[in-house]
Amino acid sequence: MKRFALFFMIAASAYPAAREAEEPVGVILASTPGAYVLRWNTKAPLPARPGDLLFTGDRLKTGDKAAAFLYCPGPNSQQLEPLGEVLFDAKRVVVERGNLTNNQPRRACMLPKVLRMDFASLQRFGGMTVRDVPAAGATPSLWPKALGRLDLKPVFQFEPVPGATSYQFELSRPGAGVIFKTSAQKPRFEYTGAELGVGGRFFYEVVAFEGQQKVASAGALFHFLADTDREEIRAELSRLVKEGGTAPEAMLQRAALYERSGQMDEAVAEYQKLAEAWPESAWLRGKRLDLLKQRTPTR
């Protein structure tokens, strides 16, 4: 009995609780039919698809063709050759059959935290979800596009609304009212007032008009990071550009970087682009919805 209890304690500590938000150890970058992921503590293999997150204890199996993945503890990307099988441990990739090739080191690696159980459930049922989430590829009205909020004189840019002829933009500070207001024919607004304070909370609202009629609106709370944090983010963004800025792998790491630093609009925009590159990744729909809830203003 004591030996069994000890084994249970070791096993329980080896893998995190399913209901806790957990950082994956990797992500599948390329795959073909015949490759499968076997989730930890499950028996039914699931088709491996680009964008599938990999957690400690998961296994990847290939059929007649190879599959590629990013492994953050490395950090590196590798390719599992045909008829191979690997186990993803917290510190290394354990080869149980076949060969790993095309090892490409990365300077750093960052992935978003997700609920392992929710992710596995979405994947098991083919990505079906009852939650109201925009379909992959859809562009919501006034979706944040390229926000320049790493500077204290930011630029706000949004996807155009079909049929809109003008846009109105307001920037306010809770408790202080509107501090900047402007209008334009295109949804791009450059803040021209005094520098906004680091650490302060602000609220923007943009409204699209067709003639005199309001056709769409959006708004969110946000804050500015300290100088050192902004410089760290700039350095990471520069690194990701050098390592392939438009590749899905770089988009994913940018999204995780923005999310961890509290820049939710930027994170949502990156996850939106990533969903278009990886349309079968069901977890992305849930992630975008969660972030949209976090950025919903409560003034």
Buried (B, 14 or more C-beta within 10 A) or exposed (E): EEEEEEEEEEEEEEBBEBEEEBBBBBBBBBBBEBBBBBBBEEEEBBBBBBBBBBBBBBBBBBBEBBBBBBBBBBBBBBBBBBBBBBBBBEEEBEBEEBBBEEEEEBEEBBBBBBBBBBBBEBBBEEBEBEEEBBEBEEBBBBBBBEBEBBEBEBEBBBBBBEEBEBBBBBBBBEEEEEBBEEEEEEBBBEBEEEEBEEEEEBBBBBBBBBEEEEBBBBBBBBBBBEEEBBEBBEEBBEBBEEBEEEEBBBBBBBBBBBBEBBBBBBBBBBBBBBBBBBBBBBBBBBBBBBBBEBBEEEE
